[in-house]
């Protein structure tokens, strides 16, 4: 699962709550897709 965070205040709340290490937010959908694990074809 990827988390796209486009508003700086959302990111600030995540940081204050200590969730950035678990959720690993990124700035764009493209960045989230690039970070997603790839399935190997069977």
Secondary structure, 3 states (H helix, E strand, C coil): CCCECCCHHHHHHHHHCCCHHHHCCECCHHHHHHHCCCCCCC
